Amino acid sequence: MKLLVLFGFIFIFGWLESSTKKLPEKSTQKTIALEDTIHFTSQIQPILVKNCSPCHFTGGKMYERMPFDKDTTIINHETGILKRIKGEEKLLIKTFIEQNKIN
């Protein structure tokens, strides 16, 4: 009988201890490693088409001065572009620029 009480006590103590441990909080923001190669045509350009068309693409009024179908434009105009793009898309573009900057 004492053995049964002892096992019950150990079980309850173990359960209480495990239920009071704080679980790690889930991060809601995704991170992008600089080691992950980001491709302009497949990942960056669709964001720019969605946010910057038609002005900065072929036939647009800003295309001649600032064509967004060229990766060099994005890299050279980082500040202005990052002001206009928000959220995870901004993080992706920022990482792309960092990967492709020539110091």
C-alpha positions, 0 to 999 in steps of 0.5 A: 500500500505504501508503494502505491501511495509513493508511486501516486505521489511521484506521478502527481509531482511529475505531472505538476512540474511538467504542467508548470513549465513555460512553453517557448513562444512561437515567433510570428516573424519569419527570418531569412538567412543570408546564406539562402540565395534569393533569386531576383526573377522568381522571388523579388520581381513578382513582389515589385510587379504586384506593388510597382506596376505599371509605372516601373515596368515596360511602358510605364511612365517611370520605366526609363528612369527607374526600371524595376525589371533590373536587379541593379535598379533595386540594389542602387535604390534600396532606401526608396524601395524599402520605404514602400514595401512592407512586411515579409516582402520587405525583409526578402528584398532587404536580404536580396540587396544585402546579398548582392551589394558590392562593398 
